[in-house]
Amino acid sequence: MGYYRISESLVKRVVRFPKRVEKGIAPGTTACMQLAGSKKHPTEIWVMFQEVGKEPTSNPQFSIINYQQKKKIITAWRYPGISPIGEPIPIPDDILAEIELAQD
């Protein structure tokens, strides 16, 4: 994250308030994005995560237990420019086969 100048709090903000949400390239993942940079040099900050399970959170004032979805952050990166909306990222077939083998 230091390479892309992305802090931990920025990653949390992108996950909580995304501008755009899409399906991740790895099976069972989600990618979300927020705009960054300037008008002259626009960039996007992307975070890929996986929803792991539910964690109970309680409110002692009302004695109610709520369940909050836990998220496992897989990766975060800065995309230079504006990415195409809704189009899958072009990934070579050998890399996709390698990802599928790693999941099995």
C-alpha positions in Angstrom: 0.0 0.0 0.0 2.9 2.3 0.5 3.9 2.0 -3.1 0.5 3.4 -4.2 0.3 5.9 -1.3 -2.8 4.3 0.2 -3.3 4.4 3.9 -5.3 1.9 6.0 -7.9 4.6 6.7 -8.3 5.3 3.0 -8.9 1.6 2.3 -11.6 1.5 5.0 -13.2 4.6 3.5 -13.3 3.1 0.0 -15.0 -0.1 1.4 -17.5 1.8 3.5 -18.5 4.5 0.9 -17.7 3.2 -2.6 -18.4 5.2 -5.8 -18.7 2.0 -7.8 -18.9 -1.7 -6.9 -18.1 -4.6 -9.3 -17.4 -8.3 -9.2 -13.8 -9.1 -8.4 -11.5 -11.1 -10.7 -11.0 -13.8 -8.1 -14.0 -16.1 -7.4 -16.2 -14.9 -4.5 -14.7 -11.4 -4.3 -16.0 -7.9 -4.7 -14.1 -4.8 -5.9 -15.1 -1.3 -5.0 -13.7 2.1 -6.2 -13.5 5.8 -5.2 -12.3 8.6 -7.4 -9.0 10.3 -6.5 -6.5 12.7 -8.0 -7.5 15.8 -9.9 -9.4 16.8 -13.0 -6.2 17.0 -14.9 -4.7 13.8 -13.5 -7.6 11.5 -12.5 -7.0 8.3 -10.6 -9.1 5.6 -9.0 -8.5 3.7 -5.8 -9.7 0.1 -5.9 -10.0 -2.3 -3.1 -10.8 -6.0 -3.5 -12.3 -7.9 -0.6 -14.2 -11.0 0.3 -17.1 -11.3 2.8 -16.1 -13.8 5.4 -18.8 -14.2 8.0 -21.0 -12.4 10.4 -19.8 -10.8 13.6 -22.2 -10.0 16.5 -22.4 -6.4 17.6 -24.5 -5.5 20.6 -26.1 -2.3 21.8 -26.1 -2.3 25.6 -28.7 0.5 25.7 -31.4 -1.6 24.0 -30.0 -5.1 24.6 -30.2 -5.9 20.9 -27.7 -8.0 19.0 -27.0 -7.0 15.4 -24.9 -9.0 13.0 -22.3 -7.2 10.9 -20.7 -8.8 7.8 -17.0 -9.2 8.2 -14.8 -8.3 5.2 -11.3 -9.6 4.4 -9.3 -7.1 2.4 -7.3 -8.9 -0.3 -5.7 -6.1 -2.2 -5.7 -2.3 -2.8 -4.3 -0.4 -5.7 -4.4 2.9 -7.6 -5.6 2.8 -11.2 -4.2 5.7 -13.4 -7.0 7.3 -15.3 -10.7 6.3 -15.4 -11.4 2.6 -15.8 -14.2 1.4 -18.2 -17.5 0.8 -16.4 -18.8 -2.8 -16.2 -16.2 -4.3 -18.6 -14.2 -7.2 -17.3 -10.4 -6.7 -17.0 -8.6 -8.5 -19.8 -6.7 -11.3 -18.1 -4.7 -13.9 -20.0 -6.2 -17.4 -20.1 -3.1 -19.0 -18.4 -3.4 -16.6 -15.4 -7.2 -17.4 -15.1 -6.4 -21.1 -15.1 -3.8 -20.6 -12.4 -6.3 -18.7 -10.2 -8.9 -21.5 -10.6 -6.3 -24.1 -9.7 -5.4 -22.2 -6.6 -9.1 -22.1 -5.5 -9.5 -25.9 -5.7 
